[in-house]
Amino acid sequence: MAEPRHAVWKDILTGASFGLLAGILIKDLDLTAVVSYWGDRGLVVASATLVGAALWPTRLRGLLGFGVLSLAILWSAAAFTPLTAWMAGSLERRDPLRKADAVFVLASSLQEDGEFSTPAMSRLLRGLELLAEGWAPRLILSELPHGPSYRNAACELMDRFGLDHEIVSVGPVSSTHDEAVAVAEVARDYGFEHLLVVSSPSHTRRAAAALEAQKLRVTAVPAQETRFDYENLDDAWGSDHRLRAFPMLLHEHVGLFVYRLRGWIE
């Protein structure tokens, strides 16, 4: 006997509500960053809502409920336990500064109008500081496959600061491994042996390891982390910072695992 129409709609709306909650938790945890998806997170919420509406009237409703509960537990752990601070502890690499052949600033996306994103600006400013202080005579930048040119934006900023150092561009690249391979090729062509490598704090360990796997000498130099308070993730009232940090830290731990698995780092 078929269910009454109102019962069917009740199931659909209940499932949509669970799916919506799951989507919001995924978006708040930014779990799509783990698989390097940087697109519209609103689509994730909408998709989760539709999936929930489709699953609840079926025998898979239990799976949906378990998924939402698991996401809620993960959200709570990331926000209110030492988990996030513990994840951050092993990712940053900060080496003593030494003079090098070049400063290499790893790629970060720019806004569509060519303005700097927060990480792109932070990384580049740290790289320009190193140039201005005389730690290296030239700058290496990597370019992403799509979007405005990092080099052009960097040139404009260097002109404002009165810096006229040589800029070497590599790319396009789509991963840290691609960057390491491309920079190693440039280093061989130019005779570079030692690089100052600038990236976000949580990325420095993987970035340095990828370049060292290409037989380069590396000094890792973290840029300032402006998206969250990296140094105080264990603060009792820092749940917002921990939630912003969690997906990036998880992305790096997954990245380290995958890179070791593929033999790209030791």
C-alpha positions, 0 to 999 in steps of 0.5 A: 500500500502506497504511503499517503502523499503527506507522509512522503513529503514529510520524509523528503522535508526531514531528509532535506533538513538533515542534509542541510545540516550536514552541508552546513557542517561540511561548509563550516569545517571546509572539508572540501579543502581536503580534496583541494576543492576551492570553489563555491561552498554554497553548492556543497550545502545545496547538494547535501540538502538534495542528497538528504531529501533523496535518502531519507525516504529510503533504507539509507536514512540511518546512514544519513543520520550517522553521517550527520552525527559524525560531522557534528562530533568532528565539528565539536572536536575541532572547535572545543578540544586540543585536536586542532592545536595538536594537528598544527604542532608538527606542520610548521618548519622555521629554519635559521635564515641564511643567504641564498641564491633566490627567494621562492614564494609558493603560489596562492590564488589571486582574486578575479580582479587581480587583487591579492588574496590574504595568503598571497599577500602574506607570502609575497610580503614576507618574500619581499622582506627577505629581498629588501634585507639582502638575504637573496638577490632574486625572486622566484614565483610560481603561477597557477593555471587559471586566474591573474598573474602572480608575477604582474601583481608582484611587479606592481607591489615591488615598484611601489616599494622601490625594489628592482630585483630579478623575478623568475616565473615558473608554471603553470603549476597545480600542486606543490609537487609541480612547483618543486619539479618546476623550480628544480628545473629552473635552479639547474638552468640558473645554477641555483643551489640554495633557496629561501622557501616562503609559504603559509606556516602549515604548508612549510613542512610539505613545501620544503620536503618536496623541494629537498626531494628534488636535491635542493638546499632549502631554508623554510621561512613561514609567512605570517598567518592572517586567516587565524591565530596560528600560535594560539590555537590552544586558547580556551576562547579560540574556537573560531580560529580553530574552526578556520584552521582545521581544514587547512591543517587536515589538508596538509596532513592528508597531503603529507600522507599522499606525498609519502605514498607517491614517493614525492617526499621522504 
